[in-house]
């Protein structure tokens, strides 16, 4: 054993923090000794609507969560650059994130990055709870829009 602690990386947009995010990050933190969360830059969010909150604000809110040791903003043009710098042991994806594990593993191997890719479990919301930023925004608009 090298004596190195297990470094876990989680990533996401984290536009409006909700219980699903907390579940994801707590589960990711439990997989290792240190959890670093990479906050997606607005320019890199192309699979859904652009975040409402600025990146620095999203980073600061995520960093304030007990499960998170450190939160950083992702690279503006190369989403794998922070991974190269951090050299994690495990990357944990959210249960519903759009990422393809095989594609990520291939990109990591091409860059010489040796780490496991895991997917967090789903968390079932109780009646009335919303575990989606989109659902939260829709409810706000329906009630106040």
C-alpha positions as CSV (number, residue, x, y, z in Angstrom):
1,X,0.0,0.0,0.0
2,X,1.4,3.4,-1.0
3,X,-0.1,5.2,2.0
4,X,-1.9,7.6,-0.2
5,X,-5.5,8.3,0.7
6,X,-8.2,7.4,-1.7
7,X,-9.1,10.6,-3.7
8,X,-12.6,10.7,-5.1
9,X,-13.9,13.1,-7.7
10,X,-17.5,14.0,-8.4
11,X,-18.6,16.5,-10.9
12,X,-21.7,18.3,-12.1
13,X,-23.5,21.6,-12.7
14,X,-25.1,21.9,-9.2
15,X,-27.2,24.9,-10.3
16,X,-29.8,24.7,-7.5
17,X,-28.7,22.3,-4.8
18,X,-31.3,19.8,-3.8
19,X,-31.4,16.5,-1.8
20,X,-30.4,14.4,-4.8
21,X,-27.2,16.3,-5.0
22,X,-26.5,15.8,-1.3
23,X,-27.2,12.1,-1.6
24,X,-24.8,11.9,-4.6
25,X,-22.0,13.7,-2.9
26,X,-22.4,11.9,0.4
27,X,-22.2,8.5,-1.4
28,X,-19.2,9.7,-3.4
29,X,-17.5,10.8,-0.2
30,X,-18.1,7.4,1.4
31,X,-16.1,5.8,-1.4
32,X,-12.8,7.3,-0.3
33,X,-10.9,9.6,2.1
34,X,-11.1,12.9,0.2
35,X,-13.8,14.2,-2.1
36,X,-13.1,16.9,-4.6
37,X,-16.1,18.2,-6.6
38,X,-15.6,19.7,-10.1
39,X,-18.2,22.3,-10.9
40,X,-19.0,22.5,-14.6
41,X,-18.3,25.7,-16.4
42,X,-21.3,27.3,-18.1
43,X,-19.6,27.0,-21.5
44,X,-19.3,23.2,-21.0
45,X,-23.0,22.6,-20.1
46,X,-24.4,21.7,-23.5
47,X,-26.7,18.7,-22.6
48,X,-29.3,20.9,-20.9
49,X,-30.1,24.6,-20.3
50,X,-27.2,26.8,-19.1
51,X,-26.9,27.2,-15.4
52,X,-28.7,30.2,-13.8
53,X,-26.1,30.8,-11.0
54,X,-22.5,31.8,-11.8
55,X,-19.9,29.1,-11.5
56,X,-18.2,30.7,-8.4
57,X,-21.5,30.8,-6.5
58,X,-22.2,27.1,-7.4
59,X,-18.7,26.2,-6.3
60,X,-19.0,28.0,-3.0
61,X,-22.4,26.4,-2.2
62,X,-21.0,22.9,-3.0
63,X,-17.9,23.6,-1.0
64,X,-20.1,24.4,2.1
65,X,-21.6,20.9,2.1
66,X,-20.2,18.6,4.9
67,X,-19.4,15.7,2.5
68,X,-17.2,17.9,0.3
69,X,-13.5,18.5,1.1
70,X,-12.9,20.8,-1.8
71,X,-14.8,22.2,-4.7
72,X,-13.2,23.7,-7.8
73,X,-14.3,25.1,-11.1
74,X,-13.8,22.9,-14.1
75,X,-11.5,23.9,-17.0
76,X,-13.1,26.2,-19.6
77,X,-12.1,24.2,-22.6
78,X,-10.8,20.7,-21.5
79,X,-13.0,18.9,-19.0
80,X,-10.3,16.3,-18.4
81,X,-7.6,18.8,-17.4
82,X,-8.7,18.9,-13.7
83,X,-8.7,15.1,-13.7
84,X,-5.2,15.1,-15.0
85,X,-4.1,17.5,-12.2
86,X,-6.0,15.8,-9.4
87,X,-5.1,12.2,-10.4
88,X,-8.0,10.7,-8.6
89,X,-8.5,7.0,-7.6
90,X,-12.2,7.1,-8.4
91,X,-14.6,9.3,-10.4
92,X,-18.2,9.0,-9.3
93,X,-21.0,9.9,-11.6
94,X,-24.5,10.8,-10.5
95,X,-27.1,8.1,-11.1
96,X,-28.8,10.1,-13.8
97,X,-25.9,12.1,-15.3
98,X,-25.8,11.9,-19.1
99,X,-22.2,10.6,-19.2
100,X,-21.3,7.3,-20.8
101,X,-18.9,5.4,-18.4
102,X,-17.2,3.5,-21.3
103,X,-16.5,6.8,-23.2
104,X,-15.1,8.3,-20.0
105,X,-12.9,5.3,-19.3
106,X,-11.7,5.4,-22.9
107,X,-10.8,9.1,-22.7
108,X,-9.1,8.6,-19.3
109,X,-7.0,5.7,-20.8
110,X,-6.0,7.8,-23.8
111,X,-4.6,10.4,-21.4
112,X,-2.9,7.8,-19.2
113,X,-5.2,8.4,-16.3
114,X,-5.7,5.2,-14.2
115,X,-8.8,5.5,-12.1
116,X,-12.1,3.7,-11.6
117,X,-15.4,5.1,-12.8
118,X,-18.4,4.4,-10.6
119,X,-22.0,5.5,-10.6
120,X,-23.9,6.6,-7.5
121,X,-27.2,5.1,-6.6
122,X,-30.5,6.8,-7.1
123,X,-32.3,8.3,-4.2
124,X,-36.1,8.1,-4.1
125,X,-37.7,11.3,-3.2
126,X,-40.6,11.3,-0.7
127,X,-44.0,12.6,-1.9
128,X,-43.7,16.2,-2.9
129,X,-39.9,16.3,-2.8
130,X,-38.1,17.4,-6.0
131,X,-34.7,15.9,-6.9
132,X,-34.3,17.8,-10.2
133,X,-33.2,21.4,-10.8
134,X,-35.5,21.5,-13.8
135,X,-38.5,20.3,-11.7
136,X,-37.7,22.9,-9.0
137,X,-37.6,25.7,-11.6
138,X,-40.8,24.4,-13.2
139,X,-42.5,24.5,-9.8
140,X,-41.3,28.0,-9.0
141,X,-42.5,29.2,-12.4
142,X,-45.9,27.6,-11.9
143,X,-46.4,29.1,-8.5
144,X,-44.8,32.5,-9.0
145,X,-44.4,32.9,-12.7
